[in-house]
Amino acid sequence: MLLSLPTELGYSALFAILFVEYAGLPVPGETVLLGAGVLVGAGHLSLPLVLIFAIAAAILGDIAGYAVGKRGGRRLLLRPGWFVARRHRMLHGAEHFFGRYGGIAVFLSRWVPGARYLTALTAGAAEMDDRHFMVFNVAGAIAWVTMLVGLSAYFGAPAAASISLFGLLFAGFGAILAWGRAIFARRQYARVSAAVAATQDATA
């Protein structure tokens, strides 16, 4: 994709796509970043400039996604209307999760397709601590960009393809795990509710 563009536009396109992905839109940011790394290895793009543009886009995009989630996403989940009880449970679950695992989630989400553009939005809606978010946002951006660009620049297109495939497999495994956990939690909730109802009937 970037190979057919002028060098200056290549850096701008890299920045724009990564920023938009981290701000919350499902665009192929990882693919573009890996392609930029391959072009670095081939001598078509500058390694320092690719790192600077990509890291800045990843950090700023996550900040934008976090701000959108904090200002709009939370209000959307709390508004009256359909499925309000379910939306409240989702928000409380997100608050609990990001209160305990928010830092590692923000850091590791860089490597998971899908999670890359949802994590910052969810962290904002869950009102994760701003400074805590920023520390892991910056650390994750630097680690993710440096790793992907370095591997794809050194090993070329085969490495880039392998990284993309691994990311998709990891995302699929995570989705199955999350689905199973949600079913288990729902069954546990139903059992507890039934037990509480039975206790109330017995004492009535």
VORO-688885 format. One record per atom (N, C-alpha, C): z, y, x; residue in one letter; atom name. Coordinates in Angstrom, 1 decimal, padded with zeros to 4 digits. Layout:
<rs>
[[Z,Y,X],a,CA]
...
</rs>
This chain:
<rs>
[[000.0,-001.2,000.8],m,N]
[[000.0,000.0,000.0],m,CA]
[[000.0,001.3,000.9],m,C]
[[000.9,001.3,001.8],l,N]
[[001.0,002.5,002.6],l,CA]
[[-000.1,002.6,003.7],l,C]
[[-000.7,001.5,004.0],l,N]
[[-001.7,001.4,005.1],l,CA]
[[-002.9,002.3,004.7],l,C]
[[-003.3,002.4,003.4],s,N]
[[-004.4,003.1,003.0],s,CA]
[[-004.1,004.6,002.8],s,C]
[[-002.9,005.0,003.1],l,N]
[[-002.5,006.4,002.9],l,CA]
[[-002.4,007.2,004.2],l,C]
[[-002.7,008.5,004.2],p,N]
[[-002.4,009.3,005.4],p,CA]
[[-000.9,009.1,005.8],p,C]
[[-000.6,009.2,007.1],t,N]
[[000.7,009.0,007.6],t,CA]
[[001.8,009.8,006.9],t,C]
[[001.5,011.1,006.7],e,N]
[[002.5,012.0,006.1],e,CA]
[[002.8,011.6,004.7],e,C]
[[001.7,011.2,003.9],l,N]
[[001.9,010.8,002.6],l,CA]
[[002.6,009.4,002.5],l,C]
[[002.4,008.6,003.5],g,N]
[[003.0,007.3,003.6],g,CA]
[[004.6,007.5,003.6],g,C]
[[005.1,008.4,004.4],y,N]
[[006.5,008.6,004.5],y,CA]
[[007.0,009.2,003.1],y,C]
[[006.2,010.1,002.5],s,N]
[[006.6,010.7,001.3],s,CA]
[[006.7,009.7,000.2],s,C]
[[005.6,008.8,000.1],a,N]
[[005.6,007.7,-000.9],a,CA]
[[006.8,006.8,-000.7],a,C]
[[007.1,006.4,000.6],l,N]
[[008.2,005.5,000.8],l,CA]
[[009.5,006.2,000.3],l,C]
[[009.7,007.4,000.6],f,N]
[[010.9,008.1,000.1],f,CA]
[[011.0,008.1,-001.4],f,C]
[[009.8,008.5,-002.1],a,N]
[[009.8,008.7,-003.5],a,CA]
[[010.1,007.3,-004.2],a,C]
[[009.5,006.3,-003.8],i,N]
[[009.6,005.0,-004.4],i,CA]
[[011.1,004.4,-004.3],i,C]
[[011.6,004.5,-003.1],l,N]
[[013.0,004.1,-002.9],l,CA]
[[014.0,005.0,-003.7],l,C]
[[013.8,006.2,-003.7],f,N]
[[014.6,007.1,-004.4],f,CA]
[[014.6,006.8,-005.9],f,C]
[[013.4,006.6,-006.5],v,N]
[[013.3,006.3,-007.9],v,CA]
[[013.9,005.0,-008.2],v,C]
[[013.8,004.0,-007.4],e,N]
[[014.4,002.7,-007.6],e,CA]
[[015.9,002.8,-007.7],e,C]
[[016.5,003.5,-006.7],y,N]
[[017.9,003.6,-006.7],y,CA]
[[018.5,004.5,-007.7],y,C]
[[017.6,005.4,-008.2],a,N]
[[018.1,006.3,-009.3],a,CA]
[[018.1,005.5,-010.7],a,C]
[[017.5,004.3,-010.7],g,N]
[[017.7,003.5,-011.9],g,CA]
[[016.4,003.0,-012.5],g,C]
[[015.2,003.1,-011.9],l,N]
[[014.0,002.6,-012.4],l,CA]
[[013.5,001.4,-011.7],l,C]
[[013.0,000.3,-012.4],p,N]
[[012.6,-000.9,-011.7],p,CA]
[[011.3,-000.8,-011.0],p,C]
[[011.2,-000.2,-009.9],v,N]
[[010.0,-000.2,-009.1],v,CA]
[[010.2,-001.0,-007.8],v,C]
[[009.1,-001.4,-007.2],p,N]
[[009.2,-002.4,-006.0],p,CA]
[[009.5,-001.7,-004.7],p,C]
[[010.8,-001.2,-004.7],g,N]
[[011.2,-000.5,-003.4],g,CA]
[[011.3,-001.4,-002.2],g,C]
[[011.8,-002.6,-002.4],e,N]
[[011.9,-003.5,-001.3],e,CA]
[[010.6,-003.9,-000.7],e,C]
[[009.6,-004.1,-001.6],t,N]
[[008.2,-004.5,-001.1],t,CA]
[[007.6,-003.3,-000.3],t,C]
[[007.8,-002.1,-000.8],v,N]
[[007.3,-001.0,000.0],v,CA]
[[008.0,-000.8,001.3],v,C]
[[009.3,-001.0,001.3],l,N]
[[010.0,-000.9,002.6],l,CA]
[[009.6,-001.9,003.6],l,C]
[[009.4,-003.2,003.1],l,N]
[[009.0,-004.2,004.0],l,CA]
[[007.6,-003.9,004.5],l,C]
[[006.7,-003.4,003.6],g,N]
[[005.4,-003.0,004.1],g,CA]
[[005.4,-001.9,005.1],g,C]
[[006.3,-001.0,004.9],a,N]
[[006.5,000.1,006.0],a,CA]
[[006.9,-000.5,007.3],a,C]
[[007.8,-001.5,007.2],g,N]
[[008.2,-002.2,008.5],g,CA]
[[007.1,-002.9,009.2],g,C]
[[006.2,-003.5,008.4],v,N]
[[005.1,-004.2,009.0],v,CA]
[[004.2,-003.2,009.7],v,C]
[[004.0,-002.0,009.0],l,N]
[[003.1,-001.0,009.5],l,CA]
[[003.8,-000.4,010.8],l,C]
[[005.1,-000.3,010.9],v,N]
[[005.8,000.1,012.1],v,CA]
[[005.4,-000.8,013.2],v,C]
[[005.5,-002.1,013.0],g,N]
[[005.2,-003.1,014.0],g,CA]
[[003.8,-003.1,014.5],g,C]
[[002.9,-002.7,013.6],a,N]
[[001.5,-002.5,013.9],a,CA]
[[001.1,-001.2,014.6],a,C]
[[002.1,-000.3,014.6],g,N]
[[001.9,001.0,015.3],g,CA]
[[001.3,002.1,014.4],g,C]
[[001.3,001.8,013.1],h,N]
[[000.7,002.8,012.1],h,CA]
[[001.8,003.8,011.7],h,C]
[[003.0,003.5,011.7],l,N]
[[004.1,004.4,011.3],l,CA]
[[005.2,004.4,012.4],l,C]
[[005.9,005.5,012.4],s,N]
[[007.0,005.7,013.4],s,CA]
[[008.3,005.1,012.9],s,C]
[[008.9,004.3,013.7],l,N]
[[010.1,003.6,013.4],l,CA]
[[011.2,004.7,013.0],l,C]
[[011.5,005.7,013.8],p,N]
[[012.6,006.6,013.5],p,CA]
[[012.3,007.3,012.2],p,C]
[[011.1,007.7,011.9],l,N]
[[010.8,008.4,010.7],l,CA]
[[010.9,007.5,009.5],l,C]
[[010.5,006.3,009.6],v,N]
[[010.7,005.3,008.5],v,CA]
[[012.2,005.1,008.2],v,C]
[[013.0,005.0,009.2],l,N]
[[014.4,004.8,009.0],l,CA]
[[015.0,006.0,008.4],l,C]
[[014.7,007.2,008.8],i,N]
[[015.3,008.4,008.3],i,CA]
[[014.9,008.6,006.8],i,C]
[[013.6,008.5,006.5],f,N]
[[013.1,008.7,005.1],f,CA]
[[013.7,007.6,004.2],f,C]
[[013.7,006.3,004.7],a,N]
[[014.2,005.3,003.8],a,CA]
[[015.7,005.3,003.6],a,C]
[[016.5,005.6,004.6],i,N]
[[017.9,005.6,004.5],i,CA]
[[018.3,006.8,003.6],i,C]
[[017.7,008.0,003.8],a,N]
[[017.9,009.2,003.0],a,CA]
[[017.6,008.9,001.5],a,C]
[[016.5,008.2,001.2],a,N]
[[016.1,007.9,-000.1],a,CA]
[[017.1,007.0,-000.8],a,C]
[[017.5,005.9,000.0],a,N]
[[018.4,005.0,-000.6],a,CA]
[[019.8,005.6,-000.9],a,C]
[[020.3,006.5,-000.1],i,N]
[[021.5,007.1,-000.3],i,CA]
[[021.4,008.1,-001.5],i,C]
[[020.4,009.0,-001.4],l,N]
[[020.3,010.0,-002.5],l,CA]
[[020.0,009.4,-003.8],l,C]
[[019.1,008.3,-003.8],g,N]
[[018.8,007.7,-005.1],g,CA]
[[020.0,007.1,-005.7],g,C]
[[020.9,006.4,-004.9],d,N]
[[022.1,005.9,-005.5],d,CA]
[[023.0,007.0,-006.0],d,C]
[[023.1,008.1,-005.3],i,N]
[[023.9,009.2,-005.8],i,CA]
[[023.4,009.7,-007.2],i,C]
[[022.1,009.8,-007.3],a,N]
[[021.5,010.2,-008.6],a,CA]
[[021.8,009.2,-009.7],a,C]
[[021.7,007.9,-009.4],g,N]
[[022.0,006.9,-010.4],g,CA]
[[023.4,006.9,-010.8],g,C]
[[024.3,007.1,-009.8],y,N]
[[025.7,007.2,-010.1],y,CA]
[[026.0,008.3,-011.0],y,C]
[[025.4,009.5,-010.7],a,N]
[[025.6,010.7,-011.5],a,CA]
[[025.1,010.5,-013.0],a,C]
[[024.0,009.9,-013.1],v,N]
[[023.4,009.6,-014.4],v,CA]
[[024.4,008.7,-015.2],v,C]
[[024.8,007.6,-014.5],g,N]
[[025.7,006.7,-015.2],g,CA]
[[027.0,007.3,-015.6],g,C]
[[027.6,008.2,-014.8],k,N]
[[028.9,008.8,-015.0],k,CA]
[[028.8,009.8,-016.2],k,C]
[[027.7,010.6,-016.2],r,N]
[[027.5,011.6,-017.2],r,CA]
[[026.9,011.2,-018.5],r,C]
[[025.9,010.3,-018.4],g,N]
[[025.2,009.9,-019.6],g,CA]
[[025.5,008.4,-020.0],g,C]
[[025.6,007.5,-019.0],g,N]
[[025.7,006.1,-019.4],g,CA]
[[027.1,005.9,-020.1],g,C]
[[028.1,006.5,-019.6],r,N]
[[029.4,006.3,-020.2],r,CA]
[[029.5,006.8,-021.6],r,C]
[[028.9,008.0,-021.8],r,N]
[[028.9,008.6,-023.1],r,CA]
[[028.1,007.7,-024.1],r,C]
[[027.0,007.1,-023.6],l,N]
[[026.1,006.2,-024.4],l,CA]
[[026.9,005.0,-024.8],l,C]
[[027.7,004.4,-023.9],l,N]
[[028.5,003.2,-024.3],l,CA]
[[029.6,003.5,-025.2],l,C]
[[030.2,004.7,-025.2],l,N]
[[031.3,005.0,-026.0],l,CA]
[[031.0,005.6,-027.3],l,C]
[[029.7,005.9,-027.5],r,N]
[[029.4,006.6,-028.8],r,CA]
[[029.6,005.7,-030.0],r,C]
[[029.9,006.2,-031.2],p,N]
[[030.0,005.4,-032.4],p,CA]
[[028.6,004.8,-032.7],p,C]
[[028.7,003.7,-033.5],g,N]
[[027.4,003.2,-034.0],g,CA]
[[027.4,001.6,-033.8],g,C]
[[026.2,001.1,-033.8],w,N]
[[026.1,-000.4,-033.7],w,CA]
[[026.7,-000.9,-032.4],w,C]
[[027.3,-002.1,-032.6],f,N]
[[027.9,-002.9,-031.5],f,CA]
[[028.9,-002.1,-030.6],f,C]
[[029.6,-001.2,-031.3],v,N]
[[030.5,-000.3,-030.6],v,CA]
[[031.6,-001.2,-029.9],v,C]
[[032.1,-002.2,-030.6],a,N]
[[033.2,-003.0,-030.0],a,CA]
[[032.7,-003.7,-028.8],a,C]
[[031.5,-004.3,-028.9],r,N]
[[030.9,-005.0,-027.7],r,CA]
[[030.6,-004.0,-026.6],r,C]
[[030.1,-002.8,-026.9],r,N]
[[029.9,-001.8,-025.8],r,CA]
[[031.2,-001.4,-025.1],r,C]
[[032.3,-001.3,-025.9],h,N]
[[033.6,-001.0,-025.3],h,CA]
[[034.0,-002.1,-024.4],h,C]
[[033.9,-003.3,-024.8],r,N]
[[034.3,-004.5,-024.0],r,CA]
[[033.5,-004.5,-022.7],r,C]
[[032.2,-004.2,-022.8],m,N]
[[031.3,-004.2,-021.6],m,CA]
[[031.8,-003.1,-020.6],m,C]
[[032.2,-001.9,-021.2],l,N]
[[032.6,-000.8,-020.3],l,CA]
[[033.9,-001.2,-019.7],l,C]
[[034.9,-001.7,-020.4],h,N]
[[036.2,-002.1,-019.9],h,CA]
[[036.0,-003.2,-018.8],h,C]
[[035.1,-004.1,-019.0],g,N]
[[034.8,-005.1,-018.0],g,CA]
[[034.3,-004.5,-016.8],g,C]
[[033.4,-003.6,-016.9],a,N]
[[032.8,-002.9,-015.7],a,CA]
[[033.8,-002.1,-015.0],a,C]
[[034.7,-001.4,-015.7],e,N]
[[035.8,-000.7,-015.1],e,CA]
[[036.7,-001.6,-014.3],e,C]
[[037.0,-002.7,-014.8],h,N]
[[037.9,-003.7,-014.1],h,CA]
[[037.2,-004.2,-012.9],h,C]
[[035.9,-004.6,-013.0],f,N]
[[035.1,-005.1,-011.9],f,CA]
[[035.0,-004.1,-010.8],f,C]
[[034.6,-002.9,-011.1],f,N]
[[034.4,-001.9,-010.1],f,CA]
[[035.7,-001.4,-009.5],f,C]
[[036.8,-001.5,-010.3],g,N]
[[038.0,-001.1,-009.7],g,CA]
[[038.5,-002.1,-008.6],g,C]
[[038.1,-003.4,-008.8],r,N]
[[038.5,-004.4,-007.8],r,CA]
[[037.4,-004.7,-006.7],r,C]
[[036.2,-004.8,-007.2],y,N]
[[035.1,-005.2,-006.2],y,CA]
[[034.0,-004.2,-006.1],y,C]
[[034.2,-002.9,-006.5],g,N]
[[033.2,-001.9,-006.5],g,CA]
[[032.5,-001.7,-005.1],g,C]
[[033.4,-001.6,-004.1],g,N]
[[032.8,-001.3,-002.8],g,CA]
[[031.9,-002.4,-002.3],g,C]
[[032.3,-003.7,-002.3],i,N]
[[031.4,-004.8,-001.9],i,CA]
[[030.2,-004.9,-002.8],i,C]
[[030.4,-004.6,-004.1],a,N]
[[029.2,-004.7,-005.0],a,CA]
[[028.2,-003.7,-004.7],a,C]
[[028.6,-002.4,-004.4],v,N]
[[027.7,-001.4,-004.1],v,CA]
[[026.9,-001.7,-002.7],v,C]
[[027.7,-002.3,-001.8],f,N]
[[027.1,-002.6,-000.5],f,CA]
[[026.1,-003.8,-000.6],f,C]
[[026.5,-004.9,-001.3],l,N]
[[025.6,-006.0,-001.3],l,CA]
[[024.5,-005.9,-002.3],l,C]
[[024.6,-005.0,-003.3],s,N]
[[023.5,-004.9,-004.3],s,CA]
[[022.2,-004.5,-003.7],s,C]
[[022.2,-003.9,-002.5],r,N]
[[021.0,-003.5,-001.8],r,CA]
[[020.1,-004.7,-001.6],r,C]
[[020.7,-005.9,-001.4],w,N]
[[019.9,-007.1,-001.1],w,CA]
[[019.4,-007.9,-002.3],w,C]
[[019.8,-007.4,-003.5],v,N]
[[019.6,-008.2,-004.7],v,CA]
[[018.6,-007.5,-005.7],v,C]
[[017.4,-008.0,-005.9],p,N]
[[016.5,-007.4,-006.8],p,CA]
[[017.1,-007.2,-008.2],p,C]
[[016.9,-006.1,-008.9],g,N]
[[017.5,-005.9,-010.2],g,CA]
[[018.8,-005.2,-010.0],g,C]
[[019.7,-005.7,-009.2],a,N]
[[021.0,-005.1,-009.0],a,CA]
[[020.8,-003.7,-008.2],a,C]
[[019.8,-003.6,-007.5],r,N]
[[019.5,-002.4,-006.7],r,CA]
[[019.5,-001.2,-007.6],r,C]
[[018.8,-001.3,-008.8],y,N]
[[018.7,-000.1,-009.6],y,CA]
[[019.7,-000.1,-010.8],y,C]
[[020.6,-001.1,-010.9],l,N]
[[021.6,-001.1,-012.0],l,CA]
[[023.0,-000.8,-011.5],l,C]
[[023.3,-001.1,-010.2],t,N]
[[024.6,-001.0,-009.7],t,CA]
[[025.2,000.4,-009.7],t,C]
[[024.4,001.3,-009.2],a,N]
[[024.9,002.7,-009.1],a,CA]
[[025.1,003.3,-010.5],a,C]
[[024.2,003.0,-011.5],l,N]
[[024.3,003.4,-012.9],l,CA]
[[025.6,002.9,-013.5],l,C]
[[025.9,001.5,-013.2],t,N]
[[027.1,000.9,-013.8],t,CA]
[[028.3,001.4,-013.1],t,C]
[[028.3,001.6,-011.8],a,N]
[[029.4,002.2,-011.1],a,CA]
[[029.8,003.6,-011.6],a,C]
[[028.8,004.4,-011.9],g,N]
[[029.0,005.7,-012.5],g,CA]
[[029.6,005.6,-013.9],g,C]
[[029.1,004.8,-014.7],a,N]
[[029.6,004.6,-016.1],a,CA]
[[031.0,004.1,-016.0],a,C]
[[031.4,003.2,-015.1],a,N]
[[032.7,002.7,-014.9],a,CA]
[[033.7,003.7,-014.2],a,C]
[[033.1,004.8,-013.8],e,N]
[[033.9,005.9,-013.1],e,CA]
[[034.6,005.3,-011.9],e,C]
[[033.8,004.6,-011.1],m,N]
[[034.3,004.2,-009.7],m,CA]
[[034.6,005.4,-008.9],m,C]
[[035.6,005.3,-008.1],d,N]
[[036.0,006.5,-007.3],d,CA]
[[034.9,007.0,-006.4],d,C]
[[034.7,008.3,-006.5],d,N]
[[033.5,009.0,-005.9],d,CA]
[[033.5,008.7,-004.4],d,C]
[[034.6,008.9,-003.7],r,N]
[[034.6,008.7,-002.2],r,CA]
[[034.4,007.3,-001.8],r,C]
[[035.0,006.4,-002.6],h,N]
[[034.9,005.0,-002.3],h,CA]
[[033.4,004.6,-002.5],h,C]
[[032.8,005.1,-003.5],f,N]
[[031.4,004.8,-003.8],f,CA]
[[030.5,005.3,-002.6],f,C]
[[030.8,006.5,-002.2],m,N]
[[029.9,007.1,-001.1],m,CA]
[[030.0,006.3,000.2],m,C]
[[031.2,005.9,000.5],v,N]
[[031.4,005.1,001.8],v,CA]
[[030.5,003.9,001.8],v,C]
[[030.6,003.1,000.7],f,N]
[[029.8,001.9,000.7],f,CA]
[[028.3,002.1,000.4],f,C]
[[028.0,003.2,-000.3],n,N]
[[026.6,003.6,-000.5],n,CA]
[[026.0,003.9,000.8],n,C]
[[026.6,004.7,001.6],v,N]
[[026.0,005.0,002.9],v,CA]
[[025.9,003.8,003.9],v,C]
[[027.0,003.0,003.9],a,N]
[[027.0,001.9,004.8],a,CA]
[[025.9,000.9,004.3],a,C]
[[025.8,000.6,003.0],g,N]
[[024.8,-000.3,002.5],g,CA]
[[023.4,000.1,002.8],g,C]
[[023.2,001.4,002.6],a,N]
[[021.8,002.0,002.8],a,CA]
[[021.4,001.8,004.3],a,C]
[[022.3,002.1,005.2],i,N]
[[022.0,002.0,006.6],i,CA]
[[021.7,000.5,007.0],i,C]
[[022.6,-000.4,006.6],a,N]
[[022.5,-001.8,006.9],a,CA]
[[021.2,-002.4,006.3],a,C]
[[021.0,-002.1,005.0],w,N]
[[019.8,-002.7,004.3],w,CA]
[[018.5,-002.2,004.9],w,C]
[[018.3,-000.9,005.1],v,N]
[[017.1,-000.4,005.6],v,CA]
[[016.8,-000.9,007.1],v,C]
[[017.9,-000.8,007.9],t,N]
[[017.7,-001.2,009.3],t,CA]
[[017.3,-002.7,009.4],t,C]
[[018.0,-003.5,008.6],m,N]
[[017.7,-004.9,008.7],m,CA]
[[016.3,-005.2,008.2],m,C]
[[015.9,-004.7,007.1],l,N]
[[014.6,-005.1,006.5],l,CA]
[[013.4,-004.5,007.4],l,C]
[[013.6,-003.2,007.8],v,N]
[[012.6,-002.6,008.6],v,CA]
[[012.5,-003.3,010.0],v,C]
[[013.7,-003.6,010.6],g,N]
[[013.7,-004.3,011.9],g,CA]
[[013.0,-005.6,011.9],g,C]
[[013.4,-006.5,010.9],l,N]
[[012.8,-007.8,010.8],l,CA]
[[011.3,-007.8,010.5],l,C]
[[010.9,-007.0,009.6],s,N]
[[009.5,-006.9,009.2],s,CA]
[[008.7,-006.3,010.3],s,C]
[[009.2,-005.4,011.1],a,N]
[[008.5,-004.7,012.2],a,CA]
[[008.3,-005.7,013.3],a,C]
[[009.4,-006.5,013.6],y,N]
[[009.4,-007.4,014.8],y,CA]
[[008.6,-008.7,014.5],y,C]
[[008.8,-009.3,013.3],f,N]
[[008.2,-010.6,013.0],f,CA]
[[007.0,-010.5,012.1],f,C]
[[006.7,-009.3,011.5],g,N]
[[005.4,-009.1,010.8],g,CA]
[[005.5,-009.5,009.4],g,C]
[[004.3,-009.7,008.8],a,N]
[[004.1,-010.0,007.4],a,CA]
[[004.8,-011.3,006.9],a,C]
[[004.8,-012.4,007.7],p,N]
[[005.5,-013.6,007.3],p,CA]
[[007.0,-013.4,007.0],p,C]
[[007.6,-012.6,007.9],a,N]
[[009.1,-012.3,007.7],a,CA]
[[009.3,-011.5,006.4],a,C]
[[008.4,-010.5,006.2],a,N]
[[008.5,-009.7,005.0],a,CA]
[[008.4,-010.6,003.7],a,C]
[[007.4,-011.5,003.7],a,N]
[[007.3,-012.4,002.6],a,CA]
[[008.5,-013.3,002.3],a,C]
[[009.0,-013.8,003.4],s,N]
[[010.2,-014.6,003.3],s,CA]
[[011.4,-013.9,002.8],s,C]
[[011.6,-012.6,003.2],i,N]
[[012.7,-011.8,002.7],i,CA]
[[012.6,-011.6,001.3],i,C]
[[011.4,-011.3,000.8],s,N]
[[011.1,-011.0,-000.6],s,CA]
[[011.4,-012.3,-001.4],s,C]
[[011.0,-013.4,-001.0],l,N]
[[011.3,-014.7,-001.7],l,CA]
[[012.7,-015.0,-001.7],l,C]
[[013.4,-014.8,-000.6],f,N]
[[014.9,-015.0,-000.6],f,CA]
[[015.6,-014.1,-001.6],f,C]
[[015.2,-012.9,-001.6],g,N]
[[015.8,-011.9,-002.6],g,CA]
[[015.6,-012.4,-004.0],g,C]
[[014.5,-012.8,-004.4],l,N]
[[014.2,-013.3,-005.7],l,CA]
[[015.0,-014.5,-006.1],l,C]
[[015.1,-015.5,-005.1],l,N]
[[015.9,-016.7,-005.3],l,CA]
[[017.4,-016.3,-005.5],l,C]
[[017.9,-015.4,-004.7],f,N]
[[019.3,-015.0,-004.8],f,CA]
[[019.5,-014.3,-006.1],f,C]
[[018.6,-013.5,-006.5],a,N]
[[018.8,-012.8,-007.8],a,CA]
[[018.8,-013.8,-009.0],a,C]
[[017.9,-014.8,-008.9],g,N]
[[017.9,-015.8,-009.9],g,CA]
[[019.2,-016.6,-010.0],g,C]
[[019.7,-017.0,-008.8],f,N]
[[021.0,-017.7,-008.8],f,CA]
[[022.1,-016.8,-009.3],f,C]
[[022.1,-015.6,-009.0],g,N]
[[023.1,-014.7,-009.5],g,CA]
[[023.1,-014.5,-011.0],g,C]
[[021.8,-014.5,-011.6],a,N]
[[021.7,-014.3,-013.0],a,CA]
[[022.2,-015.6,-013.7],a,C]
[[021.9,-016.7,-013.2],i,N]
[[022.4,-018.0,-013.8],i,CA]
[[023.9,-018.0,-013.7],i,C]
[[024.5,-017.6,-012.6],l,N]
[[026.0,-017.6,-012.4],l,CA]
[[026.6,-016.7,-013.4],l,C]
[[026.0,-015.5,-013.5],a,N]
[[026.6,-014.5,-014.5],a,CA]
[[026.5,-015.0,-015.9],a,C]
[[025.4,-015.6,-016.2],w,N]
[[025.2,-016.1,-017.6],w,CA]
[[026.2,-017.2,-017.9],w,C]
[[026.5,-018.1,-017.0],g,N]
[[027.5,-019.1,-017.1],g,CA]
[[028.9,-018.6,-017.3],g,C]
[[029.2,-017.6,-016.5],r,N]
[[030.5,-016.9,-016.5],r,CA]
[[030.7,-016.2,-017.8],r,C]
[[029.6,-015.6,-018.4],a,N]
[[029.7,-014.9,-019.6],a,CA]
[[030.0,-015.8,-020.8],a,C]
[[029.3,-017.0,-020.7],i,N]
[[029.5,-018.0,-021.8],i,CA]
[[031.0,-018.5,-021.7],i,C]
[[031.5,-018.8,-020.5],f,N]
[[032.8,-019.2,-020.3],f,CA]
[[033.8,-018.2,-020.8],f,C]
[[033.6,-016.9,-020.5],a,N]
[[034.5,-015.9,-020.9],a,CA]
[[034.5,-015.7,-022.4],a,C]
[[033.3,-015.9,-023.1],r,N]
[[033.2,-015.8,-024.5],r,CA]
[[034.0,-016.9,-025.2],r,C]
[[033.9,-018.1,-024.6],r,N]
[[034.6,-019.3,-025.2],r,CA]
[[036.1,-019.1,-025.1],r,C]
[[036.5,-018.6,-023.9],q,N]
[[037.9,-018.3,-023.7],q,CA]
[[038.5,-017.3,-024.7],q,C]
[[037.7,-016.3,-024.9],y,N]
[[038.1,-015.2,-025.8],y,CA]
[[038.2,-015.8,-027.2],y,C]
[[037.2,-016.6,-027.6],a,N]
[[037.3,-017.2,-029.0],a,CA]
[[038.5,-018.1,-029.1],a,C]
[[038.9,-018.9,-028.1],r,N]
[[040.0,-019.7,-028.2],r,CA]
[[041.3,-018.9,-028.3],r,C]
[[041.4,-017.9,-027.5],v,N]
[[042.6,-017.0,-027.6],v,CA]
[[042.7,-016.4,-028.9],v,C]
[[041.6,-015.9,-029.5],s,N]
[[041.6,-015.2,-030.8],s,CA]
[[042.0,-016.2,-031.8],s,C]
[[041.5,-017.5,-031.8],a,N]
[[041.9,-018.5,-032.7],a,CA]
[[043.4,-018.8,-032.6],a,C]
[[043.9,-018.9,-031.4],a,N]
[[045.3,-019.2,-031.2],a,CA]
[[046.2,-018.1,-031.8],a,C]
[[045.8,-016.8,-031.6],v,N]
[[046.5,-015.7,-032.1],v,CA]
[[046.5,-015.7,-033.6],v,C]
[[045.3,-016.0,-034.2],a,N]
[[045.2,-016.0,-035.6],a,CA]
[[046.1,-017.1,-036.2],a,C]
[[046.1,-018.3,-035.6],a,N]
[[046.9,-019.4,-036.1],a,CA]
[[048.4,-019.0,-036.0],a,C]
[[048.8,-018.4,-034.9],t,N]
[[050.2,-018.0,-034.8],t,CA]
[[050.6,-017.0,-035.9],t,C]
[[049.7,-016.0,-036.1],q,N]
[[050.0,-015.0,-037.2],q,CA]
[[050.1,-015.7,-038.5],q,C]
[[049.2,-016.7,-038.8],d,N]
[[049.3,-017.4,-040.1],d,CA]
[[050.6,-018.2,-040.3],d,C]
[[051.0,-018.8,-039.1],a,N]
[[052.2,-019.6,-039.2],a,CA]
[[053.5,-018.7,-039.4],a,C]
[[053.5,-017.5,-038.9],t,N]
[[054.6,-016.7,-039.0],t,CA]
[[054.6,-015.8,-040.3],t,C]
[[053.5,-015.8,-041.0],a,N]
[[053.3,-015.0,-042.2],a,CA]
[[054.1,-015.6,-043.3],a,C]
</rs>
